[in-house]
Every structure is written in C-alpha cells, then in structure tokens.
Amino acid sequence: FSFRIDKTYEKKFDKADKELAFKRQLDATKAKRALRSKFRERVARLKQLKKQQKEEKVLLNNGYDSDDETNYTTKEVAIETILSTKEEVV
C-alpha cells in the first residue's frame, strides 16, 4: 500500500505551510517590537523620574548638588612599601 501525493496538493500544502510560517514569524517580530517599545518607554520614564528626584534633592540641600564632581577635590596618594633589601659588595 503506497501513498502518492498529487503534485497540485503538494504545491497547495507547501504554499499553506510557508504562509503559516511567515505569519508566525511576523507575529513574533511584532511581539518583540512591542516589548522593545514598552522597555524604551519604561527607561525614558525612569530617567525622567531620576531627573525630577535629583532636582528635588538639590532644592532640599539649598542648591548644593552632591553629585557634581566640581564640588570635590581629588588627591592621588601612592604608598610604596619596601619588602626586602639586599646589600652587595662590588
């Protein structure tokens, strides 16, 4: 008992399979774009919130911005420690 698929049915089903695969890929791409858009909106909202909080913090500190690096002086200090010495006579 053998099955023989007619060429017209094979083409028909291949076309349907390709359309279904394309639709699934398109739906997945739309979902990814929606997630990316939602993420970018959230990041923008959080950046705005952080900016507002910083402004409020500066106002509460009478205009002093503790995050401003120009308000601080930095000094580098190098400490050298001699671990051992050895004298040689020449």
C-alpha positions as a Markdown table, in Angstrom:
| # | Residue | x | y | z |
|---|---|---|---|---|
| 1 | Phe | 0.0 | 0.0 | 0.0 |
| 2 | Ser | 1.7 | 3.2 | -1.0 |
| 3 | Phe | 0.6 | 6.8 | -0.9 |
| 4 | Arg | 1.1 | 9.0 | -3.8 |
| 5 | Ile | 0.5 | 12.7 | -3.3 |
| 6 | Asp | -0.6 | 14.6 | -6.3 |
| 7 | Lys | 1.7 | 17.5 | -7.3 |
| 8 | Thr | -1.1 | 20.0 | -7.1 |
| 9 | Tyr | -1.9 | 19.1 | -3.5 |
| 10 | Glu | 1.8 | 19.1 | -2.6 |
| 11 | Lys | 2.2 | 22.7 | -4.0 |
| 12 | Lys | -1.0 | 23.7 | -2.2 |
| 13 | Phe | 0.1 | 22.4 | 1.1 |
| 14 | Asp | 3.7 | 23.8 | 0.7 |
| 15 | Lys | 2.2 | 27.2 | 0.0 |
| 16 | Ala | 0.0 | 27.0 | 3.1 |
| 17 | Asp | 2.9 | 25.9 | 5.2 |
| 18 | Lys | 5.0 | 28.8 | 4.0 |
| 19 | Glu | 2.2 | 31.3 | 4.6 |
| 20 | Leu | 1.7 | 29.9 | 8.1 |
| 21 | Ala | 5.4 | 30.0 | 8.9 |
| 22 | Phe | 5.6 | 33.6 | 7.6 |
| 23 | Lys | 2.6 | 34.6 | 9.7 |
| 24 | Arg | 4.2 | 33.1 | 12.8 |
| 25 | Gln | 7.5 | 34.9 | 12.2 |
| 26 | Leu | 5.6 | 38.2 | 11.6 |
| 27 | Asp | 3.7 | 37.8 | 14.8 |
| 28 | Ala | 6.9 | 37.0 | 16.7 |
| 29 | Thr | 8.5 | 40.1 | 15.3 |
| 30 | Lys | 5.5 | 42.3 | 16.2 |
| 31 | Ala | 5.6 | 40.9 | 19.8 |
| 32 | Lys | 9.4 | 41.6 | 20.0 |
| 33 | Arg | 8.9 | 45.2 | 18.7 |
| 34 | Ala | 6.1 | 45.8 | 21.2 |
| 35 | Leu | 8.3 | 44.6 | 24.1 |
| 36 | Arg | 11.2 | 46.7 | 22.9 |
| 37 | Ser | 8.9 | 49.8 | 22.7 |
| 38 | Lys | 7.5 | 49.1 | 26.1 |
| 39 | Phe | 11.0 | 48.8 | 27.6 |
| 40 | Arg | 12.2 | 52.0 | 26.0 |
| 41 | Glu | 9.1 | 53.8 | 27.3 |
| 42 | Arg | 9.9 | 52.5 | 30.8 |
| 43 | Val | 13.5 | 53.5 | 30.6 |
| 44 | Ala | 12.5 | 57.0 | 29.5 |
| 45 | Arg | 10.0 | 57.3 | 32.3 |
| 46 | Leu | 12.7 | 56.1 | 34.9 |
| 47 | Lys | 15.2 | 58.7 | 33.5 |
| 48 | Gln | 12.6 | 61.4 | 33.9 |
| 49 | Leu | 11.8 | 60.3 | 37.4 |
| 50 | Lys | 15.5 | 60.3 | 38.3 |
| 51 | Lys | 15.9 | 63.8 | 36.9 |
| 52 | Gln | 13.0 | 65.0 | 39.0 |
| 53 | Gln | 14.3 | 63.4 | 42.1 |
| 54 | Lys | 17.8 | 65.0 | 41.6 |
| 55 | Glu | 16.2 | 68.4 | 41.2 |
| 56 | Glu | 14.2 | 67.9 | 44.4 |
| 57 | Lys | 17.4 | 66.7 | 46.2 |
| 58 | Val | 19.3 | 69.8 | 45.1 |
| 59 | Leu | 16.4 | 72.1 | 46.3 |
| 60 | Leu | 16.4 | 70.3 | 49.7 |
| 61 | Asn | 20.2 | 70.8 | 50.0 |
| 62 | Asn | 19.8 | 74.6 | 49.4 |
| 63 | Gly | 21.1 | 74.4 | 45.9 |
| 64 | Tyr | 24.1 | 72.1 | 46.7 |
| 65 | Asp | 24.5 | 69.3 | 44.1 |
| 66 | Ser | 26.3 | 66.5 | 45.8 |
| 67 | Asp | 26.6 | 64.6 | 42.5 |
| 68 | Asp | 28.5 | 67.4 | 40.9 |
| 69 | Glu | 32.2 | 66.4 | 40.7 |
| 70 | Thr | 33.4 | 70.0 | 40.6 |
| 71 | Asn | 32.4 | 70.3 | 44.3 |
| 72 | Tyr | 35.1 | 67.9 | 45.3 |
| 73 | Thr | 38.8 | 67.8 | 45.1 |
| 74 | Thr | 40.7 | 64.6 | 44.4 |
| 75 | Lys | 44.2 | 63.8 | 45.5 |
| 76 | Glu | 46.2 | 60.7 | 44.5 |
| 77 | Val | 48.5 | 59.2 | 47.0 |
| 78 | Ala | 51.0 | 56.5 | 46.2 |
| 79 | Ile | 52.4 | 54.4 | 49.1 |
| 80 | Glu | 55.4 | 52.3 | 48.4 |
| 81 | Thr | 56.5 | 49.6 | 50.8 |
| 82 | Ile | 59.9 | 48.0 | 50.7 |
| 83 | Leu | 59.5 | 44.3 | 51.2 |
| 84 | Ser | 63.2 | 43.4 | 51.5 |
| 85 | Thr | 66.7 | 44.8 | 50.9 |
| 86 | Lys | 70.0 | 43.1 | 50.0 |
| 87 | Glu | 73.4 | 44.7 | 50.0 |
| 88 | Glu | 76.1 | 43.7 | 47.5 |
| 89 | Val | 79.8 | 44.5 | 47.7 |
| 90 | Val | 81.3 | 45.3 | 44.4 |
